[in-house]
Amino acid sequence: MPAKNPALKLMSVYAGEIKDNQTINPYIINIIAIYEMNKQRNVSEVKNYILWHFGHMNYPDQEGLTGTIYNYKISKAGKELSTNDYDSVDGYAGTFLYLLNLYYQLTGDKGLIEKHWDKIKDVAYLIPYLQGEDGLSRARLKAKDNAKYLMDNCEAFAGIKAFNELSANIGRGKDQFYLETETNIKNGVLEILYNTDTKKFYWAVDDKVKHASDWSILYPDAIAQIFPLYFGVLDDDKGKKKAIWQEFNKRYSDKIKTFPLEQRIVYELTRERMGE
């Protein structure tokens, strides 16, 4: 039965909130798993999903990248069918690395991490491989106009930071290359994606334009603003964090229940991180 698939089983925790329950989108499941780790529940389901993820990584994918993962369709008979595509590379990689660190912090399962360390390194390397000279990662190797998104880069920053912490915590130390990757992404987000005139972030930049955000548009404009809060990019600037959080809530706090699942989860995670 399809429900035996570890990814679908984790999705079933939110049965009724996912419109397409036969499509495995690793990014969305990463977000679900991050929330479950934050709540310290469904740990075995998260572990099984992590193992499933490791078993479905590409070596290489159609663009020549190793360590990526495609979306999957599950047939009525329960067969996995790869779509041979993904929405992004940096966002998928960043959230998976972030999840792995949360899983390790909660369980101390060093054996799982050590056994799959080479694959974890492959996921981590995707982020600097996609970085430009400005420090920002583009969403895909062949992204149109080298598009770089605020949400993805916050996830990539948190993922590389998590990878550095995980490496240190299992006794492998911290690699200067990845420490620089972490710093460069953060600087890129703060220096290139933050609009000092409007006091909010651009939701994306590409080779042609910086995409200004409009608070009245939830996705991607407004929702993107809280990603630097949850994923730690603004940890050193409490003033910006507070201002953005207050503005977002002024406009959307009464609409949270209408958000798509992954956006609602990020909001709830951010709310908890903001101490509310």
Buried (B, 14 or more C-beta within 10 A) or exposed (E): EBEEBBBBBBBBBBEEBBEEBBBBBBBBBBBBBBBBBBEEEBBEBBBBBBBBBBEBBBEEBEEEBBBBBBBBEBEEEEEBBBEEEBBBBBBBBBBBBBBBBBBBEBBEBEEBBEEBBEBBBBBBBBBBBBBBEBBBBBBBBEBEEBBBBBBBBBBBBBBBBBBBBBBEBEEEEBBEEBEEBBBBBBBBBBEBBBEEEEEBBBBBBBEEEEBBBEBEEBEBBBBBBBBBBBBBBBEEBEEBBEEBBEBBBEEBEEEEEEBBBBBBBBBBBBBEBBEE
